[in-house]
Amino acid sequence: MKFKNIALALLASISMTAVSCQDDLSSQGSSLVSGEVTITVDSIPTMVPAQTVEYNAYDSRDTTLLLGRINVPEYGSLSCSFLSQLYPSPVLGISDTVPEAYIDSMRMTIQVPRGSLTGDSLAPQQLKVWRLNRQLPAGIANNVNPADYYDSSDPSALIGTASYTLSPIGMADTTFLKSKYHYINVKLPKEMAVQCVRKYRTDPELFQWPSTFTDKYPGIYVEQNFGNGCIGNIRMVGTMLYYRVDRQEINTDKETGVKDTTYVAGRDSVCLFISAPEVLSSNVIDLKLSDNIKNLASEGKSLITTPGGYFVDIKFPAKEIIDKYNQNTSMLTVISNLSMKIPAAEIKNDYGISVAPYLLMVKKSEREEFFAKNRIPDRITSFYAEYDDETKSYSFDSMRQYIVDLINSGKELTDEDLEFSLVPIDLSTESETNPYTNTVTEYVTGCGNYTIKPTMTLLDTDNAIIKFTYSKQEIE
């Protein structure tokens, strides 16, 4: 282990001298304080012990849902579908004077941001929508068996089928220029539309709260039953109800001035149900890693993949850092910062699969609890780093409190103090601007397992750089 000590010596001298205009009076009250402040920056290129860990079950709840299949030689095969509860509109939004006979149809619209996909947008695909007959569990994981929540032998359970591609080819020019989304439309049974209207009118309390609604209507399962080569990121699922309206038109005869009233049949719509953060949505993900990835892991490489597959456990060299610190400490030693930078590299492929955008560094003993309790990084036992495309690395820059707490505890360090997991995450943030300084501060408001798209990250834990900065003052 190589240490680089940069010592900056600052000589501080303060003197006060009382000067009298009388020659026979000596100076009184003079004092002199001198000392030295040493700022030490230990930049430690070191091998951080690491181990690639396989995991197939994890919390896959997310507002971004995945649908599709890909097969990439360098990555593996990935199949994605999703389960979702639906958030109801508390009111029907249709006049009570509209008869049931005017109910035209019902359609589910799946919204995919344009370009938000992995693979070939022209790949032909088909999906099926199933109606659930059981409640989804709060602790649902990615490896859940969807068949446990719907009855495929019930003809009424399959409520819709649609063929689609995620290519903008075929859009009208105005739609192509204006729309930021691609829409997959799934026609639902007309009987379902009529039943919804009837239920809204006879039992409106059912739709007042999502919890009461999901007791009666647990949700949907959407699977891809045909196609390969593309996975889309779904932003929202909405259910639209269409109905007939009679619009009144008044025409006036130019010669006689007589007004003639006619009724023209028209069409209107209302959104009844959507997927939303307030209700549970979870991806069903099946990833079978390629031999290429498995061979790299067996060679001892530090690998991270998403969604699921591999994460990395490391042993942080806190003991060596503290030992070095104790050799130079004094009563006036102040710790400024501790950081760790880990180089990273992409694994070449033809599908544009890149590295994970964020990594969470969390104590190994707290990893499962961190996600189960929806925690956010606290800079004490959990930290996060964004991938820097210029330096090709992840930098965990604010680890000061972690090392300060260990030093102040004075205890013998255990494995639990040193073992951390590096897990790919998706962050939700909010920004706040100071109206006086225009300084923008970003706050992390949410943190979850990264399930947005496939990634492959090769970490170079053998050449991590740990930087420890502290200052020491000696007074003479």
C-alpha positions in Angstrom: 0.0 0.0 0.0 1.5 3.3 -1.1 0.9 6.5 0.9 1.4 10.0 -0.5 1.6 12.6 2.3 1.3 16.2 1.3 2.2 18.4 4.2 1.5 22.1 4.0 3.2 24.0 6.9 1.6 27.2 7.9 3.4 29.4 10.4 1.1 31.5 12.5 2.5 34.3 14.6 0.5 36.9 16.6 2.2 39.6 18.5 1.0 42.6 20.4 3.3 45.3 21.7 2.3 48.2 23.9 4.3 51.3 22.9 4.6 54.3 25.3 5.6 57.7 24.3 7.7 57.8 27.4 11.2 56.4 27.1 11.4 55.2 30.7 8.4 52.9 30.5 8.8 49.4 29.1 6.3 47.5 27.0 3.6 45.7 29.0 1.0 43.1 27.9 3.0 41.7 25.0 2.4 38.1 24.0 3.5 35.7 21.3 1.8 32.5 20.1 3.4 30.4 17.4 2.6 27.0 16.0 2.3 24.8 12.9 -0.7 23.4 11.1 -0.1 20.3 9.0 -2.7 19.3 6.4 -2.3 15.7 5.4 -3.8 14.1 2.3 -3.3 10.4 2.1 -4.1 9.4 -1.5 -4.1 5.6 -1.4 -4.1 3.6 -4.6 -5.1 0.2 -3.2 -6.6 -3.1 -4.0 -10.0 -3.3 -2.3 -11.0 -6.9 -1.7 -14.1 -7.6 -3.7 -16.4 -10.5 -4.5 -19.1 -10.8 -7.2 -22.4 -12.0 -5.7 -25.3 -13.5 -7.7 -28.8 -12.5 -6.8 -32.0 -13.6 -8.4 -34.7 -12.3 -6.0 -35.0 -8.6 -5.2 -37.5 -5.8 -4.7 -38.6 -4.9 -8.2 -41.4 -2.4 -7.3 -41.1 0.6 -9.6 -43.1 3.2 -11.5 -41.1 2.4 -14.6 -42.3 -1.0 -15.9 -40.5 -3.2 -18.5 -42.1 -5.3 -21.2 -40.3 -7.4 -23.8 -37.5 -9.9 -24.4 -33.9 -9.6 -25.7 -31.1 -12.1 -26.2 -27.6 -10.6 -26.3 -24.5 -12.9 -26.6 -22.4 -10.7 -24.3 -25.1 -10.2 -21.7 -27.6 -13.0 -21.7 -31.4 -13.4 -22.2 -33.8 -11.1 -20.4 -37.6 -11.5 -20.3 -39.8 -8.8 -18.7 -43.5 -8.5 -17.8 -45.3 -6.6 -15.1 -48.0 -6.7 -12.5 -49.9 -3.5 -11.5 -52.7 -2.3 -9.4 -54.8 0.5 -10.9 -55.6 3.9 -9.3 -59.3 4.7 -9.9 -60.8 8.1 -10.7 -63.0 9.0 -7.7 -65.8 10.1 -10.0 -67.2 8.7 -13.3 -66.9 11.9 -15.2 -70.0 11.1 -17.3 -73.4 12.7 -17.0 -76.0 10.6 -15.3 -78.2 11.3 -18.3 -76.0 9.2 -20.6 -77.7 5.8 -20.9 -75.7 2.6 -20.7 -76.7 2.0 -24.4 -74.4 4.9 -25.3 -71.3 3.2 -23.8 -69.2 2.5 -26.9 -66.0 0.8 -25.8 -63.1 0.6 -23.5 -59.3 0.7 -24.3 -56.2 0.3 -22.3 -53.3 2.6 -23.4 -49.7 1.8 -22.5 -47.4 4.8 -22.7 -43.8 4.3 -23.7 -41.5 7.4 -24.0 -40.0 7.5 -27.5 -36.5 6.1 -27.6 -36.9 4.6 -24.2 -36.1 1.0 -25.1 -33.3 -1.5 -25.5 -32.9 -3.4 -28.7 -34.7 -3.1 -32.1 -37.7 -0.8 -32.2 -38.9 -2.5 -35.4 -39.2 -6.0 -33.7 -42.8 -7.2 -34.1 -44.4 -8.0 -30.7 -47.6 -9.0 -29.1 -48.9 -8.6 -25.5 -51.7 -10.0 -23.4 -53.5 -8.4 -20.5 -54.9 -10.6 -17.7 -57.3 -9.6 -14.9 -56.0 -10.5 -11.5 -58.1 -12.4 -9.0 -55.9 -12.2 -5.9 -54.3 -9.3 -4.0 -50.6 -8.5 -4.8 -48.3 -8.8 -1.7 -46.6 -5.7 -0.3 -43.2 -7.5 -0.3 -43.4 -8.6 -3.9 -40.2 -9.6 -5.7 -39.0 -9.9 -9.3 -39.2 -13.7 -9.3 -42.9 -13.9 -8.4 -45.0 -16.3 -10.3 -47.8 -14.3 -12.0 -49.9 -17.4 -12.5 -50.5 -17.4 -8.8 -52.6 -14.2 -9.2 -54.8 -15.0 -12.2 -56.7 -17.9 -13.6 -55.6 -18.7 -17.2 -58.4 -21.3 -17.5 -61.0 -18.6 -17.0 -62.0 -17.2 -20.4 -62.9 -13.8 -18.8 -59.4 -13.5 -17.2 -57.9 -12.5 -20.6 -59.2 -9.0 -21.2 -57.1 -7.9 -24.1 -54.5 -8.7 -26.8 -52.5 -6.3 -29.0 -49.8 -6.5 -31.6 -47.3 -3.6 -31.7 -43.8 -2.3 -32.5 -42.1 0.6 -30.7 -41.0 2.3 -33.9 -42.3 5.8 -34.9 -42.5 4.6 -38.5 -46.1 4.9 -39.6 -46.9 7.9 -37.4 -48.4 10.9 -39.1 -45.9 13.7 -39.6 -47.6 16.0 -37.0 -47.8 13.2 -34.5 -44.2 12.3 -35.0 -43.1 15.9 -34.4 -45.3 16.7 -31.4 -45.7 13.4 -29.5 -43.0 12.4 -27.0 -44.5 9.0 -26.5 -45.4 5.9 -28.3 -48.8 4.4 -27.4 -49.8 0.7 -27.4 -53.6 0.5 -27.5 -55.4 -2.6 -26.2 -59.1 -3.0 -26.9 -61.0 -4.3 -23.8 -64.4 -6.0 -23.8 -67.5 -3.7 -24.1 -69.1 -5.6 -21.3 -66.3 -4.5 -19.0 -67.0 -0.9 -19.9 -70.7 -1.2 -19.2 -70.0 -2.9 -15.9 -67.7 -0.1 -14.8 -70.3 2.6 -15.5 -72.9 0.6 -13.7 -70.6 0.1 -10.7 -69.7 3.8 -10.6 -73.4 4.7 -10.4 -74.6 2.1 -7.9 -71.5 1.9 -5.6 -69.5 5.1 -5.9 -67.8 4.5 -2.5 -65.8 1.7 -4.1 -63.8 4.2 -6.1 -63.1 6.7 -3.4 -59.9 5.0 -2.1 -57.4 2.8 -4.0 -57.3 0.3 -1.1 -61.1 -0.3 -1.3 -60.9 -0.5 -5.1 -58.1 -3.0 -5.2 -60.0 -5.3 -2.8 -62.6 -5.7 -5.5 -60.3 -5.3 -8.5 -56.8 -6.5 -7.6 -55.1 -5.3 -10.8 -53.6 -6.5 -14.1 -50.8 -8.7 -15.4 -49.3 -7.7 -18.8 -47.1 -10.2 -20.6 -45.4 -10.4 -23.9 -46.5 -13.6 -25.5 -44.8 -13.1 -28.9 -41.7 -11.4 -30.2 -38.0 -11.0 -29.3 -35.4 -8.3 -29.6 -36.8 -5.3 -27.8 -37.6 -4.2 -24.3 -39.7 -1.1 -23.7 -39.8 1.2 -20.7 -43.4 1.8 -19.8 -44.2 5.1 -18.1 -47.9 4.7 -17.5 -50.9 2.5 -18.1 -54.3 4.2 -18.5 -57.8 2.9 -19.2 -60.1 5.0 -21.3 -63.8 4.7 -21.6 -65.5 5.9 -24.8 -69.2 6.8 -25.1 -71.7 8.4 -27.5 -72.9 11.9 -27.0 -75.6 13.8 -28.9 -74.4 17.3 -29.7 -77.0 20.0 -30.3 -76.6 22.1 -33.4 -78.7 25.1 -34.2 -78.9 26.3 -37.8 -80.6 29.5 -39.0 -82.2 29.8 -42.4 -80.7 32.9 -44.1 -83.8 33.7 -45.9 -86.6 33.1 -43.4 -84.5 33.4 -40.2 -86.1 30.2 -38.8 -83.9 28.3 -36.5 -83.6 24.5 -36.9 -82.3 22.4 -34.1 -80.7 19.1 -34.9 -78.8 16.5 -32.8 -75.5 15.1 -34.2 -74.1 11.9 -32.7 -70.5 12.4 -31.4 -68.0 10.6 -29.3 -66.3 11.4 -26.0 -64.0 9.7 -23.6 -62.9 9.7 -20.0 -59.9 8.1 -18.2 -61.1 5.8 -15.3 -58.0 4.0 -14.1 -54.2 4.5 -14.3 -51.0 3.0 -12.9 -49.6 5.5 -10.3 -47.0 5.7 -7.5 -49.8 5.5 -5.0 -50.5 1.9 -5.9 -48.3 -1.1 -6.2 -46.6 -1.9 -9.5 -43.8 -4.5 -9.9 -41.7 -5.9 -12.7 -41.5 -9.6 -13.3 -37.9 -10.2 -14.4 -36.2 -13.3 -15.6 -32.5 -12.8 -16.4 -30.3 -15.7 -17.6 -26.7 -14.4 -17.7 -24.5 -15.4 -20.7 -21.5 -17.7 -20.4 -19.4 -14.6 -21.2 -20.6 -12.9 -18.0 -20.4 -16.0 -15.9 -16.8 -16.6 -17.1 -15.7 -13.1 -16.1 -17.2 -13.6 -12.6 -15.5 -17.0 -12.2 -12.2 -15.3 -13.1 -12.6 -13.1 -10.1 -13.7 -9.9 -11.9 -16.0 -7.5 -10.1 -19.2 -7.4 -12.1 -22.5 -5.6 -11.7 -25.5 -6.3 -14.0 -29.1 -5.1 -14.2 -31.9 -5.8 -13.8 -30.6 -8.3 -11.2 -27.9 -10.8 -11.9 -24.8 -9.6 -10.0 -23.7 -7.1 -7.4 -20.4 -6.7 -5.6 -19.4 -7.0 -2.0 -16.2 -5.2 -0.9 -14.1 -5.0 2.3 -13.3 -1.3 2.9 -9.8 -0.8 4.4 -10.9 1.3 7.3 -8.5 -0.4 9.7 -5.4 0.6 7.7 -6.7 4.2 7.3 -7.3 4.5 11.1 -3.9 3.0 11.9 -2.2 5.5 9.7 -4.2 8.3 11.2 -3.4 7.3 14.8 0.4 7.5 14.0 0.0 11.2 13.2 -2.9 12.3 15.5 -2.9 14.9 18.3 -5.4 16.6 20.5 -6.0 19.2 17.8 -6.4 16.8 14.8 -9.5 17.5 12.6 -10.7 15.1 9.9 -11.8 16.8 6.7 -13.0 14.1 4.3 -12.8 10.5 3.2 -13.6 9.4 -0.4 -13.2 6.4 -2.7 -13.0 6.3 -6.4 -13.4 3.0 -8.3 -12.6 2.9 -12.0 -15.2 1.2 -14.2 -15.5 -0.1 -17.8 -18.2 -1.1 -20.2 -18.5 -4.6 -21.7 -18.6 -4.3 -25.5 -21.9 -5.3 -27.1 -24.1 -4.5 -30.1 -27.2 -3.5 -28.2 -25.9 -0.3 -26.6 -26.0 -1.8 -23.1 -23.9 0.5 -21.0 -22.9 0.8 -17.3 -25.2 1.4 -14.3 -25.8 5.2 -13.9 -25.6 5.1 -10.0 -24.1 2.7 -7.4 -25.2 2.5 -3.8 -22.5 1.6 -1.2 -24.3 0.2 1.8 -23.2 -1.9 4.8 -23.6 -5.5 3.8 -25.5 -6.2 7.0 -28.0 -3.5 6.1 -28.5 -4.1 2.4 -31.8 -5.9 2.5 -33.2 -3.6 5.2 -32.2 -0.6 3.2 -34.5 -1.5 0.3 -37.3 -3.0 2.4 -37.7 0.2 4.4 -37.3 2.5 1.4 -34.3 4.3 2.9 -32.1 6.9 1.2 -28.3 7.2 1.5 -27.4 8.8 4.9 -23.6 9.3 4.4 -23.0 7.3 7.5 -23.5 3.7 6.6 -24.8 4.2 3.0 -23.4 6.4 0.2 -24.1 6.8 -3.5 -22.0 7.6 -6.6 -22.8 8.7 -10.1 -20.9 7.3 -13.0 -18.5 9.9 -14.5 -18.2 9.4 -18.2 -15.1 11.5 -18.4 -13.1 9.8 -15.7 -14.8 6.4 -16.3 -15.3 5.9 -12.6 -17.6 6.1 -9.6 -16.7 8.5 -6.7 -18.1 8.1 -3.2 -17.1 11.6 -2.0 -18.7 12.1 1.5 -17.6 9.3 3.8 -16.2 11.5 6.6 -18.9 10.7 9.2 -18.3 6.9 8.7 -14.6 7.1 9.6 -15.2 9.7 12.4 -17.7 7.4 14.1 -15.3 4.4 13.9 -12.4 6.4 15.4 -14.6 7.9 18.1 -16.0 4.5 19.1 -12.4 3.3 20.1 -13.6 -0.3 19.6 -11.9 -3.1 17.8 -13.2 -3.2 14.2 -15.2 -6.2 13.1 -16.1 -7.5 9.7 -19.5 -5.8 10.0 -17.8 -2.4 10.2 -15.8 -3.0 7.0 -18.0 -5.1 4.7 -20.1 -3.1 2.1 -22.2 -4.0 -0.9 -22.1 -2.1 -4.2 -25.6 -2.2 -5.7 -27.0 -0.5 -8.9 -29.8 1.9 -8.0 -32.2 4.4 -9.4 -32.5 7.7 -7.6 -35.3 10.2 -7.4 -34.2 13.7 -6.7 -35.7 17.2 -6.1 -34.0 20.5 -6.6 -34.3 23.7 -4.5 -33.0 27.1 -5.6 -32.0 29.7 -3.0 -33.8 32.9 -4.0 -30.9 35.1 -2.6 -27.9 33.3 -4.1 -29.5 31.3 -6.9 -27.6 28.3 -5.6 -29.3 25.0 -6.6 -29.3 22.2 -4.0 -30.3 18.7 -5.0 -31.9 16.4 -2.5 -32.4 12.6 -2.9 -36.0 11.7 -2.2 -36.1 8.1 -3.3 -33.7 5.1 -3.9 -34.5 1.7 -5.3 -33.0 -1.2 -7.1 -32.2 -0.3 -10.7 -34.7 -2.1 -13.0 -35.0 0.6 -15.7 -32.9 -1.1 -18.4 -30.1 -3.7 -18.9 -26.6 -2.6 -17.9 -23.2 -4.3 -17.5 -20.5 -2.8 -15.3 -16.9 -4.0 -14.9 -15.4 -2.5 -11.7 -11.6 -2.2 -11.3 -11.5 -2.7 -7.5 -7.8 -3.6 -7.8 -7.0 0.0 -8.6 -9.4 1.9 -6.3 -8.2 5.3 -5.0 -9.0 6.2 -1.4 -8.3 9.8 -0.3 -8.2 10.7 3.4 -7.7 14.3 4.4 -7.1 15.6 7.9 -5.2 18.5 9.6 -3.1 18.6 12.8 -2.1 21.7 14.7 0.8 21.9 17.1 1.2 24.9 19.4 4.5 25.9 20.8 
